[in-house]
Amino acid sequence: SVPFPTTCRSQNGSCVVKTQAFTNTVTVSGNTYRTSSQNMICWQGATCTDPANANATITGTARGWYIDLPGLVTNSSERVTGDSIISDGRVIFTSNAPSSDPCAFGGDSWLNLLDALTGSRLDVTRVDAATKQAVLVTIPDPNDATKTISVAPSSEHRTGISSAPTVIQGQGVDYVYTSNSGNGSGPTVGLTPIKGGGGRQSWRQIDLQ
Protein backbone atom coordinates (compact mmCIF):
# COMPACT_ATOMS: atom_id res chain seq x y z
CA SER A 1 0.00 0.00 0.00
CA VAL A 2 1.27 3.50 -0.84
CA PRO A 3 0.46 6.43 1.48
CA PHE A 4 -1.51 9.32 0.02
CA PRO A 5 0.92 12.18 -0.74
CA THR A 6 -1.20 14.82 1.02
CA THR A 7 -3.53 14.99 3.99
CA CYS A 8 -6.51 14.30 1.76
CA ARG A 9 -7.40 13.22 -1.75
CA SER A 10 -9.15 16.04 -3.59
CA GLN A 11 -11.94 16.20 -6.10
CA ASN A 12 -12.83 19.57 -7.66
CA GLY A 13 -10.80 21.27 -4.94
CA SER A 14 -12.66 19.61 -2.05
CA CYS A 15 -11.02 17.20 0.38
CA VAL A 16 -12.98 13.96 0.03
CA VAL A 17 -10.75 11.40 1.80
CA LYS A 18 -9.89 12.57 5.28
CA THR A 19 -6.84 11.55 7.29
CA GLN A 20 -6.26 10.24 10.79
CA ALA A 21 -2.80 9.57 12.24
CA PHE A 22 -1.05 7.60 14.94
CA THR A 23 0.32 10.36 17.17
CA ASN A 24 2.03 9.05 20.31
CA THR A 25 3.77 5.89 21.55
CA VAL A 26 3.57 5.29 25.31
CA THR A 27 4.82 2.46 27.54
CA VAL A 28 2.79 1.69 30.67
CA SER A 29 3.61 -1.18 33.08
CA GLY A 30 5.75 -2.87 30.44
CA ASN A 31 3.09 -2.63 27.69
CA THR A 32 3.60 -0.33 24.70
CA TYR A 33 0.62 1.51 23.20
CA ARG A 34 -0.05 3.97 20.40
CA THR A 35 -2.65 6.71 20.41
CA SER A 36 -4.23 8.31 17.36
CA SER A 37 -5.95 11.49 16.26
CA GLN A 38 -9.61 12.45 16.49
CA ASN A 39 -9.89 14.61 13.38
CA MET A 40 -13.46 15.52 12.59
CA ILE A 41 -15.09 13.75 9.64
CA CYS A 42 -18.08 15.56 8.13
CA TRP A 43 -19.64 13.34 5.51
CA GLN A 44 -20.67 14.61 2.09
CA GLY A 45 -23.98 16.46 2.24
CA ALA A 46 -24.08 16.58 6.07
CA THR A 47 -24.12 19.80 8.07
CA CYS A 48 -21.58 19.82 10.92
CA THR A 49 -20.21 22.13 13.59
CA ASP A 50 -16.43 22.56 13.31
CA PRO A 51 -14.87 22.97 16.80
CA ALA A 52 -11.51 23.88 15.24
CA ASN A 53 -13.11 26.85 13.50
CA ALA A 54 -15.03 28.61 16.28
CA ASN A 55 -17.86 26.07 15.91
CA ALA A 56 -18.64 27.35 12.44
CA THR A 57 -21.29 25.47 10.48
CA ILE A 58 -19.83 23.62 7.51
CA THR A 59 -21.18 21.40 4.76
CA GLY A 60 -19.41 18.08 4.63
CA THR A 61 -17.36 16.81 1.68
CA ALA A 62 -15.88 13.61 3.14
CA ARG A 63 -16.38 10.30 1.36
CA GLY A 64 -13.96 8.24 3.40
CA TRP A 65 -10.91 8.20 5.67
CA TYR A 66 -7.48 6.62 5.85
CA ILE A 67 -4.62 6.25 8.34
CA ASP A 68 -0.94 5.72 7.50
CA LEU A 69 0.93 3.04 9.40
CA PRO A 70 3.96 4.68 11.05
CA GLY A 71 6.18 1.95 9.64
CA LEU A 72 5.26 3.07 6.13
CA VAL A 73 6.02 6.69 6.95
CA THR A 74 9.50 5.77 8.28
CA ASN A 75 10.17 3.46 5.31
CA SER A 76 9.84 0.39 7.52
CA SER A 77 7.73 -2.65 6.70
CA GLU A 78 4.60 -2.40 8.85
CA ARG A 79 1.62 -3.62 6.87
CA VAL A 80 -1.82 -5.19 7.27
CA THR A 81 -1.67 -8.82 6.16
CA GLY A 82 -5.01 -10.16 7.44
CA ASP A 83 -8.67 -9.21 7.35
CA SER A 84 -10.05 -6.49 9.61
CA ILE A 85 -13.31 -6.99 11.46
CA ILE A 86 -16.10 -4.61 12.46
CA SER A 87 -17.48 -5.08 15.96
CA ASP A 88 -19.74 -2.71 17.87
CA GLY A 89 -18.76 0.31 15.78
CA ARG A 90 -15.02 -0.46 15.92
CA VAL A 91 -12.69 -1.56 13.15
CA ILE A 92 -10.19 -4.02 14.63
CA PHE A 93 -7.11 -5.19 12.75
CA THR A 94 -3.54 -6.32 13.25
CA SER A 95 -0.53 -4.81 11.48
CA ASN A 96 2.74 -6.71 11.23
CA ALA A 97 6.39 -5.74 10.69
CA PRO A 98 8.56 -8.78 9.88
CA SER A 99 12.11 -8.88 11.22
CA SER A 100 14.54 -6.70 9.26
CA ASP A 101 16.85 -9.70 9.09
CA PRO A 102 15.62 -11.79 6.12
CA CYS A 103 16.97 -14.94 7.77
CA ALA A 104 15.35 -14.26 11.16
CA PHE A 105 12.03 -15.62 12.38
CA GLY A 106 9.09 -13.48 13.53
CA GLY A 107 8.91 -9.72 13.97
CA ASP A 108 6.58 -7.33 15.73
CA SER A 109 2.91 -6.46 15.45
CA TRP A 110 0.19 -4.10 16.67
CA LEU A 111 -3.43 -4.76 17.55
CA ASN A 112 -5.32 -1.68 16.36
CA LEU A 113 -8.82 -0.46 17.30
CA LEU A 114 -10.38 2.62 15.68
CA ASP A 115 -13.82 4.11 15.14
CA ALA A 116 -15.12 2.32 12.06
CA LEU A 117 -17.03 5.34 10.75
CA THR A 118 -14.40 8.05 11.17
CA GLY A 119 -11.10 6.24 11.80
CA SER A 120 -10.56 8.34 14.93
CA ARG A 121 -9.39 7.35 18.39
CA LEU A 122 -12.15 5.81 20.47
CA ASP A 123 -13.04 7.22 23.88
CA VAL A 124 -13.02 3.68 25.27
CA THR A 125 -11.15 0.87 23.53
CA ARG A 126 -10.19 -1.74 26.04
CA VAL A 127 -10.32 -2.93 29.61
CA ASP A 128 -7.90 -5.12 31.50
CA ALA A 129 -9.13 -8.65 30.86
CA ALA A 130 -8.45 -9.61 34.49
CA THR A 131 -9.50 -6.51 36.48
CA LYS A 132 -12.15 -5.19 34.01
CA GLN A 133 -10.71 -1.69 34.59
CA ALA A 134 -10.32 0.72 31.66
CA VAL A 135 -6.82 0.99 30.18
CA LEU A 136 -5.76 4.63 29.77
CA VAL A 137 -2.48 6.29 28.82
CA THR A 138 -1.20 9.83 29.38
CA ILE A 139 -0.23 11.96 26.38
CA PRO A 140 0.40 15.68 25.72
CA ASP A 141 -2.81 17.64 25.26
CA PRO A 142 -3.03 18.32 21.48
CA ASN A 143 -4.72 21.65 22.28
CA ASP A 144 -2.26 22.78 24.99
CA ALA A 145 1.32 21.47 25.01
CA THR A 146 1.75 22.49 28.66
CA LYS A 147 -0.88 19.97 29.79
CA THR A 148 -1.44 16.23 29.60
CA ILE A 149 -4.62 14.19 29.13
CA SER A 150 -5.58 10.58 29.78
CA VAL A 151 -6.96 8.79 26.73
CA ALA A 152 -7.73 5.30 25.51
CA PRO A 153 -4.95 3.77 23.39
CA SER A 154 -5.61 2.91 19.75
CA SER A 155 -2.95 0.19 19.37
CA GLU A 156 -1.17 -2.35 21.55
CA HIS A 157 2.27 -3.71 20.64
CA ARG A 158 2.97 -7.45 20.51
CA THR A 159 6.28 -9.24 20.02
CA GLY A 160 5.87 -11.68 17.13
CA ILE A 161 3.65 -11.77 14.05
CA SER A 162 -0.08 -11.70 14.91
CA SER A 163 -2.99 -13.24 13.08
CA ALA A 164 -6.18 -11.42 12.18
CA PRO A 165 -8.30 -10.85 15.34
CA THR A 166 -11.41 -12.65 16.51
CA VAL A 167 -14.01 -11.08 18.82
CA ILE A 168 -16.02 -13.14 21.29
CA GLN A 169 -18.88 -11.41 23.09
CA GLY A 170 -19.11 -11.86 26.85
CA GLN A 171 -21.22 -10.58 29.73
CA GLY A 172 -20.43 -6.85 29.89
CA VAL A 173 -17.00 -7.35 28.29
CA ASP A 174 -16.11 -8.51 24.78
CA TYR A 175 -12.78 -10.25 24.16
CA VAL A 176 -10.31 -9.99 21.28
CA TYR A 177 -8.10 -12.99 20.54
CA THR A 178 -5.17 -13.36 18.15
CA SER A 179 -2.63 -16.10 17.58
CA ASN A 180 0.99 -14.97 17.70
CA SER A 181 4.29 -16.36 16.40
CA GLY A 182 6.04 -15.26 19.58
CA ASN A 183 4.06 -17.25 22.14
CA GLY A 184 1.31 -19.10 20.30
CA SER A 185 -1.46 -16.75 21.37
CA GLY A 186 -1.44 -13.01 21.85
CA PRO A 187 -2.54 -11.36 25.11
CA THR A 188 -6.29 -11.32 25.57
CA VAL A 189 -7.78 -7.84 25.21
CA GLY A 190 -11.06 -6.96 26.87
CA LEU A 191 -13.42 -4.50 25.19
CA THR A 192 -16.18 -2.51 26.81
CA PRO A 193 -19.32 -2.83 24.64
CA ILE A 194 -19.99 0.58 23.11
CA LYS A 195 -23.57 0.36 21.97
CA GLY A 196 -24.84 -2.07 24.55
CA GLY A 197 -26.58 -5.31 23.73
CA GLY A 198 -24.82 -7.69 21.40
CA GLY A 199 -27.85 -8.65 19.37
CA ARG A 200 -29.32 -12.12 19.46
CA GLN A 201 -27.24 -14.43 21.64
CA SER A 202 -29.23 -17.63 21.20
CA TRP A 203 -32.46 -18.90 19.69
CA ARG A 204 -34.94 -21.69 20.20
CA GLN A 205 -36.89 -23.37 17.44
CA ILE A 206 -40.57 -23.93 18.18
CA ASP A 207 -42.37 -26.54 16.14
CA LEU A 208 -46.10 -25.94 15.92
CA GLN A 209 -48.21 -29.12 15.77
Secondary structure, 3 states (H helix, E strand, C coil): CCCCCCCCEEECCEEEEEEEEEEEEEEECCEEEEEECCCCCCECCCEEEEHHHCCEEEECCECEEEEECHHHHCCCCCECCCCCEEECCEEEEEEEEECCCCCCCCEEEEEEEEECCCCCCCCCCCECCCCCCECCEEEEECCEEEEEEEECCCEEEEECCECCCEEECCCCCEEEECEECCCEECCCEEECCCCCCCCCCCCCCCCCC
